[in-house]
Amino acid sequence: METAQKITIGELVARDYRAATVFESFGIDFCCKGNRTIEEACETKKVNVSEVKIALDNLLDNATDDRHDFNFWPLDILADYIEKKHHRYVEERIPLLLQYLNKLCKVHGESHPELFEITRLFSTSASELSAHMKKEELILFPYLRKMVKKPIRSSGVKASNFRSVKLPIHMMMEEHETEGDRFKKIAELTNNYNPPADACNTYKVTYSLLEEFEGDLHKHIHLENNVLFPRSIAHEAKIQQLELK
């Protein structure tokens, strides 16, 4: 494994997503806070950096090579993938989770009042994530698709609401961080998605679905923050350089 101090954990996961499982096992945020080195992340979490590096080496040496290398996907295809896989997943899971959470509040809320705060946090996340994805699908992703097909000026592609793709990307990344923080609170309130001893089957299923939802959100944010967005900014910069010649 490359150990240069300037390599960030986000870049490491971008190169090989299997590294994400190692960072998650140590409680290290590789998506919203993926701009840190392994050393910086371990210092913040009070984790032994040597243990993390050994775990990374073992995993990457022994795992099979059946992964997607998103770094070589065309930007428009990657945007399509994120939309069809992660956006659709969020849309499908939100109604089910809200239904289960509301049921839990009615049945178990008196003995487990934390359920009301969990439901409030998830409801807020559901609303804001839905709006966030619409902004990507209606504004940012269409711009990226047009930008890939032809240079901006020759194709008539204009960023009507922003001077550079950096501006909407900055906004999306800020919203990603908000959602990451919100789910950290949900994880704390659910005891890292471990249901209480008196939990019924619906209780257990709900916590499992919440954990799955957070895991998918981490992958979703990682693909955008650490792969799609940096490559989009670099692509726009190349176009601008060509236009100046």
C-alpha positions as CSV (number, residue, x, y, z in Angstrom):
1,M,0.0,0.0,0.0
2,E,1.2,3.5,-0.8
3,T,2.1,5.3,2.4
4,A,3.0,8.8,1.2
5,Q,1.7,11.2,3.8
6,K,0.0,13.4,1.2
7,I,-2.4,10.6,0.0
8,T,-5.8,11.2,1.6
9,I,-8.1,8.4,2.8
10,G,-10.7,9.6,0.3
11,E,-8.1,9.1,-2.5
12,L,-7.2,5.7,-1.2
13,V,-10.9,4.6,-1.2
14,A,-11.3,6.1,-4.7
15,R,-8.5,3.9,-5.9
16,D,-9.9,0.8,-4.2
17,Y,-13.3,0.9,-2.5
18,R,-12.4,-2.2,-0.5
19,A,-10.4,0.1,1.7
20,A,-13.7,1.6,2.9
21,T,-14.4,-1.5,5.0
22,V,-11.2,-1.0,6.9
23,F,-11.8,2.6,7.6
24,E,-15.4,1.9,8.7
25,S,-14.2,-0.9,11.1
26,F,-12.0,1.7,12.9
27,G,-14.8,4.3,12.9
28,I,-12.9,6.6,10.4
29,D,-15.1,8.8,8.1
30,F,-13.8,8.3,4.6
31,C,-16.5,10.2,2.8
32,C,-17.4,13.6,4.3
33,K,-13.9,13.9,5.9
34,G,-12.0,12.0,3.2
35,N,-9.6,14.9,2.7
36,R,-7.4,13.7,5.6
37,T,-4.3,11.5,5.6
38,I,-4.4,8.2,7.4
39,E,-2.2,9.7,10.1
40,E,-4.5,12.7,10.6
41,A,-7.6,10.5,10.7
42,C,-6.1,8.1,13.2
43,E,-4.9,10.9,15.4
44,T,-8.4,12.4,15.5
45,K,-10.0,9.0,16.4
46,K,-7.2,8.0,18.8
47,V,-6.6,4.9,16.6
48,N,-3.2,3.1,16.2
49,V,-2.1,4.1,12.7
50,S,0.0,0.9,12.3
51,E,-3.0,-1.3,12.9
52,V,-5.0,0.6,10.2
53,K,-2.2,0.2,7.7
54,I,-1.7,-3.5,8.4
55,A,-5.4,-4.0,8.0
56,L,-5.4,-2.2,4.7
57,D,-2.4,-4.2,3.5
58,N,-4.0,-7.5,4.5
59,L,-7.3,-6.7,2.9
60,L,-6.0,-5.4,-0.3
61,D,-3.5,-8.2,-0.7
62,N,-6.0,-11.0,-0.1
63,A,-9.2,-9.7,-1.6
64,T,-10.3,-10.7,-5.1
65,D,-10.0,-8.2,-7.9
66,D,-13.7,-8.0,-8.8
67,R,-14.4,-4.4,-8.2
68,H,-15.4,-1.4,-10.3
69,D,-12.7,1.1,-11.0
70,F,-14.9,4.2,-11.1
71,N,-11.8,6.4,-11.8
72,F,-11.9,5.3,-15.4
73,W,-15.6,5.6,-16.0
74,P,-16.8,8.5,-18.2
75,L,-18.3,11.2,-16.0
76,D,-21.7,10.9,-17.6
77,I,-21.8,7.2,-17.1
78,L,-20.7,7.6,-13.5
79,A,-23.5,10.2,-12.9
80,D,-26.0,7.7,-14.4
81,Y,-24.7,5.0,-12.1
82,I,-25.0,7.2,-9.0
83,E,-28.5,8.2,-10.0
84,K,-29.8,4.8,-10.8
85,K,-28.2,2.9,-7.9
86,H,-27.9,5.3,-5.0
87,H,-30.7,7.9,-5.7
88,R,-33.2,5.2,-6.5
89,Y,-32.2,3.3,-3.4
90,V,-32.8,6.3,-1.2
91,E,-36.2,7.0,-2.8
92,E,-37.3,3.4,-2.3
93,R,-36.1,3.1,1.3
94,I,-37.4,6.4,2.7
95,P,-41.2,5.5,2.8
96,L,-40.5,2.1,4.3
97,L,-38.2,3.4,7.0
98,L,-40.6,6.2,7.9
99,Q,-43.5,3.7,8.2
100,Y,-41.5,1.5,10.5
101,L,-40.1,4.3,12.6
102,N,-43.6,5.8,13.2
103,K,-44.8,2.4,14.2
104,L,-42.0,2.0,16.7
105,C,-42.8,5.4,18.2
106,K,-46.4,4.4,18.8
107,V,-45.6,1.0,20.2
108,H,-42.3,1.5,22.0
109,G,-41.9,5.3,22.3
110,E,-43.0,5.3,26.0
111,S,-40.2,2.9,27.1
112,H,-37.7,4.1,24.5
113,P,-38.1,7.9,24.1
114,E,-35.0,8.1,21.9
115,L,-37.1,6.7,19.1
116,F,-38.8,10.1,18.7
117,E,-35.5,11.8,18.1
118,I,-34.3,9.1,15.7
119,T,-37.5,9.5,13.8
120,R,-37.2,13.3,13.7
121,L,-33.6,13.1,12.5
122,F,-34.4,10.6,9.8
123,S,-37.5,12.5,8.6
124,T,-35.4,15.6,8.3
125,S,-32.7,13.7,6.4
126,A,-35.4,12.2,4.1
127,S,-36.7,15.6,3.2
128,E,-33.3,17.2,2.7
129,L,-31.8,14.2,0.8
130,S,-34.8,14.2,-1.6
131,A,-34.3,17.9,-2.4
132,H,-30.5,17.4,-2.6
133,M,-30.9,14.6,-5.2
134,K,-33.3,16.7,-7.3
135,K,-30.7,19.5,-7.5
136,E,-28.2,17.0,-8.7
137,E,-30.6,15.3,-11.2
138,L,-32.0,18.6,-12.6
139,I,-29.0,20.9,-12.5
140,L,-25.6,19.4,-11.8
141,F,-25.7,16.0,-13.6
142,P,-27.3,17.4,-16.8
143,Y,-24.5,20.0,-16.9
144,L,-21.9,17.3,-16.5
145,R,-23.4,15.2,-19.3
146,K,-23.3,18.1,-21.7
147,M,-19.8,19.1,-20.6
148,V,-18.6,15.6,-21.4
149,K,-20.1,15.5,-24.9
150,K,-18.6,18.7,-26.2
151,P,-16.6,21.7,-24.9
152,I,-18.9,24.3,-23.2
153,R,-18.7,27.1,-25.8
154,S,-18.9,25.0,-28.9
155,S,-21.9,23.0,-27.6
156,G,-23.8,26.0,-26.2
157,V,-23.6,24.5,-22.7
158,K,-23.8,27.3,-20.2
159,A,-23.8,27.2,-16.4
160,S,-26.7,29.6,-16.2
161,N,-26.8,29.6,-12.4
162,F,-23.1,29.3,-11.7
163,R,-19.8,30.5,-13.2
164,S,-18.1,27.3,-12.5
165,V,-19.0,23.7,-11.7
166,K,-17.1,24.3,-8.4
167,L,-20.0,26.3,-7.0
168,P,-22.8,23.7,-7.1
169,I,-20.2,21.0,-6.1
170,H,-19.3,23.0,-3.0
171,M,-22.9,23.3,-2.1
172,M,-23.4,19.5,-2.6
173,M,-20.4,18.7,-0.4
174,E,-21.7,20.9,2.4
175,E,-25.0,19.1,2.3
176,H,-23.2,15.8,2.3
177,E,-21.4,16.8,5.5
178,T,-24.7,17.8,7.1
179,E,-26.2,14.3,6.3
180,G,-23.0,12.6,7.5
181,D,-23.3,14.4,10.9
182,R,-27.0,13.7,11.1
183,F,-26.4,9.9,10.7
184,K,-23.7,10.0,13.3
185,K,-26.3,11.2,15.8
186,I,-28.7,8.5,14.6
187,A,-26.0,5.9,15.1
188,E,-25.3,7.1,18.6
189,L,-29.0,7.1,19.5
190,T,-29.4,3.5,18.2
191,N,-26.3,2.3,20.0
192,N,-24.7,1.7,16.6
193,Y,-27.9,0.0,15.4
194,N,-28.0,-2.5,18.2
195,P,-31.7,-2.9,19.2
196,P,-32.5,-3.2,23.0
197,A,-33.2,-6.5,24.7
198,D,-37.0,-6.1,24.5
199,A,-37.0,-5.3,20.7
200,C,-39.6,-6.9,18.6
201,N,-38.9,-8.1,15.0
202,T,-40.0,-4.8,13.5
203,Y,-37.6,-3.0,15.9
204,K,-34.7,-5.2,14.7
205,V,-35.6,-4.9,11.1
206,T,-35.8,-1.1,11.3
207,Y,-32.4,-0.8,12.9
208,S,-30.9,-3.1,10.3
209,L,-32.5,-1.0,7.5
210,L,-31.1,2.2,9.1
211,E,-27.6,0.7,9.2
212,E,-27.9,-0.4,5.6
213,F,-29.2,3.1,4.6
214,E,-26.2,4.7,6.3
215,G,-23.8,2.3,4.6
216,D,-25.3,3.1,1.2
217,L,-25.1,6.8,1.9
218,H,-21.4,6.5,2.7
219,K,-20.7,4.9,-0.6
220,H,-23.0,7.4,-2.4
221,I,-21.2,10.4,-0.8
222,H,-17.8,8.9,-1.4
223,L,-18.4,8.4,-5.2
224,E,-19.4,12.0,-5.5
225,N,-17.0,13.7,-3.1
226,N,-13.9,11.7,-4.0
227,V,-14.4,10.6,-7.6
228,L,-17.2,12.4,-9.6
229,F,-16.7,15.9,-8.2
230,P,-12.8,16.2,-8.4
231,R,-12.9,14.7,-12.0
232,S,-15.6,17.1,-13.0
233,I,-13.7,20.1,-11.8
234,A,-10.5,18.8,-13.6
235,H,-12.5,18.3,-16.8
236,E,-14.0,21.8,-16.7
237,A,-10.5,23.2,-16.1
238,K,-9.2,21.4,-19.2
239,I,-12.0,22.8,-21.3
240,Q,-11.2,26.3,-20.1
241,Q,-7.5,25.9,-20.9
242,L,-8.4,24.8,-24.5
243,E,-10.7,27.8,-24.9
244,L,-7.9,30.2,-23.9
245,K,-5.5,28.8,-26.7
